[in-house]
């Protein structure tokens, strides 16, 4: 049977006698009260040396920062559980403490049994939070893997369409031209021209399907040009007027970023055509500090509140996960006076930032 590792507790208290009594009691209860800090600076140093599971925080401590400020710094830097142990229970102090999202707030003098119960509840919640975070990370990793597999499958199908079926249709066109030279019957020329036109349309459709599956042009052209070309074809298939603008040039970007921007434009245009009732769409690409950004705005009816995060919005949810995996953000919001805006922001890799600078 595995031995239980004592949970680590950091005490932040400037009254030495009170702190040492509390430390001794916690150690007797089976916790590892490994350190006492009297100020925010000492608390940060102790947490850096040995990351605690729980911090017991007094509000009045030494130094320029009080316990609420110290708790906020610890939470942001280490994402740890905070329990306030304090003599102050006035509304203003409690309101300030709430802003740090504590796991507990006890007013001194504290009974050890009460503190022990709260510690167990907080540790249980921390265990669940960590398990949930790990599950989310696994889910995100799986989503990334599935996206990579899907892109690889799309690439394979696109190559088959472009290099296989399209080439065979082209060979068929050549055979039709050769055959046309031998057939002299009346009306045969018109028939051959109709067949030729049909084959040409099939070839164009296949090229567009291949490009939608995997934009081959990204290998030799900019993401702006590829999105603009997709927008041109999308205009032909819809009643939308699409403007693609780039306000600042992009530095050389990884294929993963370029492909993600293209997929975001695809998803947005598809959603606009299906749901927005719009007549025009503006796609603006730009750099924003150390990020590349793309904003897509339509003049339609506007997205409903919460629609973008609903479980049935699978396309947007999958896109958001892929963007988050690259450290980026996806924002979908209602525009004023009408329409919807979708904004994609993705950090540039260090080499691209240097090139942009």
Secondary structure, 3 states (H helix, E strand, C coil): CCCCCCCEEEEECCCHHHHHHHHHHHHHCCCEEEEEECEHHHHHHHHHHCCCCEEEECCCCECCCCHHHHHHHHHHHHCCEEEEEECCCCHHHHHHHHCCCCCEEEECCCCHHHHHHHHHHHHHHHHHHHHHHHHHHHHHHHHHHHHHHHHHHHHHHHHHHHHHHHHHHHHHHHHHHHHHHHCCCCCHHHHHHHHHHHHHHHHHHHHHHHHHHCCHHHHCCCHHHHHHHHHHHHHHHCCCEEEEEECCCCCCCCHHHHHHHHHHHHHHHHHHHHHHCCCEEEEEEEEECCEEEEEEEECCCCCCCCHHHCCCCHHHHHHHHHHHHCCCEEEEEECCCCCEEEEEEEECCHHHHHHHC
